[in-house]
Amino acid sequence: MANPGTTVASLTVAALIGVGALAWKAADSAPDDRRAAVSATSPAPAPPGQPQAPASPSQPPVPANSGTGMRVVYSVGQNLVWLVDANEKVPRFYKVAPGSVLTPVGTYRVQGKTPGPQNGGDGLKIVYTVRIGSAGSVIYGFSGTDTPLDDIMAANAPQPSGTRKPTGKTTTSPRTTTGSKKANAGVRETVDDSKALYEFVDVGTSVVVVA
């Protein structure tokens, strides 16, 4: 006569084997499209010892009719700068803050470079200055600052005629300064961006300013 304990143990083992087989079949029959979906949504692992690279921001196209070859393109309307190499590739683009005087549309050449630090016409400490032209006492160019660009944009925003600035003086036209502040055409960049521009250009490099 069979031992009752042995019979129960045998039935338990058989049941476990059956459950395992059913689970294996269910996993093996998972739809291929679901597996692909999981794989597609999972980020690709970074190489050992390297951090996962963040997604790159969308880069606006270089404005049309902005020349060819190695150059700097500055859009006054978009407040953007593109560094364009000789192969028409864009190794860097970034936002800028214009001065109280806008740089006129046209083609310029880099006239000089100064690593700084210096005092800008707007009273800011500036570094990596790239000069591209002048008109009277107004100097056109680019330079870096630690001051947030949004603050500069707000300070230099056009004021409707007849309104009052914090100095209490009435303005007569947009983009003019009041008090002892000089009119300033310096385009301000972050320090990192200004250093990239400074290292990208040489004296004579083309700078194209578009609307």
C-alpha positions as CSV (number, residue, x, y, z in Angstrom):
1,M,0.0,0.0,0.0
2,A,1.4,3.4,-1.0
3,N,2.6,5.7,1.7
4,P,0.0,8.6,1.9
5,G,2.8,11.1,2.5
6,T,4.7,10.0,-0.6
7,T,1.5,10.3,-2.7
8,V,0.7,13.9,-1.5
9,A,4.3,15.0,-2.2
10,S,4.2,13.5,-5.7
11,L,1.0,15.3,-6.4
12,T,2.4,18.6,-5.1
13,V,5.5,18.3,-7.3
14,A,3.4,17.5,-10.4
15,A,1.1,20.5,-9.8
16,L,4.1,22.8,-9.5
17,I,5.6,21.5,-12.7
18,G,2.3,22.1,-14.5
19,V,2.0,25.7,-13.2
20,G,5.5,26.4,-14.3
21,A,4.9,25.0,-17.8
22,L,1.8,27.1,-18.2
23,A,3.6,30.3,-17.1
24,W,6.4,29.6,-19.6
25,K,4.0,29.1,-22.4
26,A,2.2,32.4,-21.5
27,A,5.5,34.3,-21.5
28,D,6.6,32.7,-24.7
29,S,3.3,33.6,-26.4
30,A,3.5,37.4,-25.5
31,P,2.8,39.5,-28.6
32,D,6.0,40.6,-30.4
33,D,4.7,44.1,-30.8
34,R,4.3,44.5,-27.0
35,R,7.9,43.4,-26.5
36,A,9.0,45.9,-29.2
37,A,7.0,48.6,-27.4
38,V,8.7,48.0,-24.1
39,S,12.1,48.0,-25.8
40,A,11.3,51.2,-27.7
41,T,10.2,53.1,-24.6
42,S,13.2,52.0,-22.5
43,P,16.1,54.5,-22.7
44,A,19.3,53.1,-24.3
45,P,21.8,52.5,-21.5
46,A,24.8,54.8,-21.5
47,P,28.3,53.3,-21.9
48,P,29.8,52.1,-18.6
49,G,31.2,55.1,-16.6
50,Q,29.3,57.7,-18.7
51,P,26.1,59.6,-17.7
52,Q,23.0,59.4,-19.9
53,A,23.0,62.3,-22.4
54,P,20.1,64.6,-22.1
55,A,17.8,65.3,-25.1
56,S,19.1,68.1,-27.3
57,P,16.9,71.2,-27.6
58,S,15.3,71.8,-31.0
59,Q,17.6,74.1,-33.1
60,P,15.9,76.7,-35.3
61,P,17.2,76.7,-38.9
62,V,19.9,79.3,-39.9
63,P,18.0,82.3,-41.4
64,A,17.8,82.3,-45.2
65,N,19.9,84.8,-47.1
66,S,22.5,85.0,-44.3
67,G,25.5,84.2,-46.4
68,T,27.6,81.1,-46.9
69,G,30.8,79.7,-45.4
70,M,32.1,80.2,-41.9
71,R,30.3,83.0,-40.2
72,V,28.3,84.2,-37.3
73,V,24.6,84.9,-37.9
74,Y,22.6,87.1,-35.5
75,S,18.9,87.5,-35.8
76,V,17.7,90.7,-34.1
77,G,14.1,89.7,-34.3
78,Q,14.7,86.2,-32.7
79,N,17.5,87.2,-30.3
80,L,19.4,84.2,-31.5
81,V,23.0,83.6,-32.6
82,W,24.2,80.8,-34.8
83,L,27.9,79.8,-35.2
84,V,28.2,78.4,-38.7
85,D,31.4,76.5,-39.8
86,A,32.9,76.3,-43.3
87,N,30.8,73.1,-44.0
88,E,27.5,74.9,-43.1
89,K,27.3,72.9,-39.9
90,V,26.1,74.7,-36.7
91,P,28.3,73.7,-33.7
92,R,26.4,76.1,-31.4
93,F,23.4,78.4,-31.3
94,Y,22.1,80.3,-28.3
95,K,19.9,83.1,-27.1
96,V,21.2,86.7,-26.5
97,A,19.9,89.9,-25.0
98,P,20.3,93.1,-27.2
99,G,21.4,96.4,-25.9
100,S,19.3,99.6,-25.7
101,V,20.4,100.3,-29.3
102,L,19.8,97.5,-31.8
103,T,22.5,96.4,-34.2
104,P,21.6,97.5,-37.7
105,V,20.9,94.7,-40.2
106,G,23.9,94.1,-42.5
107,T,27.2,92.2,-42.9
108,Y,30.1,93.0,-40.6
109,R,33.6,91.7,-40.0
110,V,35.1,91.0,-36.6
111,Q,37.3,94.1,-35.8
112,G,38.8,93.0,-32.5
113,K,38.6,90.7,-29.5
114,T,39.1,91.4,-25.8
115,P,39.0,88.7,-23.2
116,G,38.2,91.2,-20.4
117,P,36.9,91.7,-17.8
118,Q,35.7,95.2,-18.7
119,N,32.9,97.6,-17.8
120,G,30.2,97.7,-20.4
121,G,28.3,100.9,-21.5
122,D,25.3,99.5,-19.6
123,G,27.2,99.3,-16.4
124,L,27.6,95.5,-16.5
125,K,30.8,93.6,-16.0
126,I,31.6,91.9,-19.3
127,V,34.0,89.3,-20.7
128,Y,35.0,87.9,-24.0
129,T,34.1,90.9,-26.1
130,V,33.9,90.6,-29.9
131,R,33.6,94.0,-31.7
132,I,32.1,94.2,-35.2
133,G,31.6,97.9,-35.9
134,S,30.7,101.3,-34.6
135,A,28.7,104.4,-35.3
136,G,29.9,107.5,-33.6
137,S,30.3,106.6,-29.9
138,V,28.2,103.5,-30.2
139,I,30.1,100.2,-30.5
140,Y,28.5,97.1,-32.0
141,G,29.5,93.7,-30.7
142,F,29.0,90.8,-28.4
143,S,30.1,90.0,-24.8
144,G,29.4,87.8,-21.9
145,T,27.9,88.6,-18.5
146,D,26.8,86.8,-15.4
147,T,23.7,89.0,-15.3
148,P,20.6,87.0,-16.3
149,L,19.7,87.7,-19.9
150,D,16.0,88.0,-19.0
151,D,16.9,90.9,-16.7
152,I,18.8,92.7,-19.4
153,M,15.9,92.1,-21.9
154,A,13.5,93.7,-19.3
155,A,15.7,96.7,-18.7
156,N,16.2,97.4,-22.4
157,A,12.6,96.7,-23.5
158,P,11.0,99.5,-25.6
159,Q,8.9,102.0,-23.6
160,P,5.8,103.6,-25.1
161,S,6.3,107.3,-25.7
162,G,5.1,109.4,-22.8
163,T,5.6,106.7,-20.1
164,R,8.0,107.0,-17.2
165,K,11.0,104.9,-16.3
166,P,12.1,104.4,-12.7
167,T,14.3,107.6,-13.0
168,G,11.1,109.6,-13.3
169,K,12.1,111.0,-16.7
170,T,9.6,110.8,-19.6
171,T,10.7,108.8,-22.6
172,T,10.3,110.2,-26.1
173,S,11.1,107.1,-28.2
174,P,11.6,103.4,-27.9
175,R,15.0,101.9,-26.9
176,T,16.5,105.1,-25.5
177,T,18.2,105.4,-22.1
178,T,17.6,108.1,-19.6
179,G,19.8,109.6,-16.9
180,S,23.5,109.2,-17.0
181,K,23.4,105.8,-18.8
182,K,24.9,105.8,-22.2
183,A,23.2,104.3,-25.3
184,N,24.6,100.8,-25.5
185,A,24.6,98.5,-28.5
186,G,26.4,95.6,-26.8
187,V,24.6,92.2,-27.4
188,R,24.9,90.3,-24.1
189,E,25.4,86.5,-23.9
190,T,26.0,84.1,-21.1
191,V,29.7,83.7,-20.2
192,D,29.9,80.2,-21.7
193,D,28.3,81.3,-25.0
194,S,30.6,84.4,-25.2
195,K,33.6,82.3,-24.7
196,A,32.5,79.9,-27.5
197,L,32.0,82.9,-29.8
198,Y,35.3,84.4,-28.8
199,E,37.2,81.2,-29.6
200,F,35.2,80.5,-32.8
201,V,36.0,83.8,-34.6
202,D,39.1,85.5,-35.7
203,V,39.6,89.1,-36.7
204,G,38.0,89.4,-40.2
205,T,35.4,86.6,-39.6
206,S,32.0,87.5,-41.2
207,V,29.1,88.4,-39.0
208,V,25.7,88.6,-40.7
209,V,22.9,90.5,-38.8
210,V,19.4,89.8,-40.1
211,A,16.0,90.9,-39.0
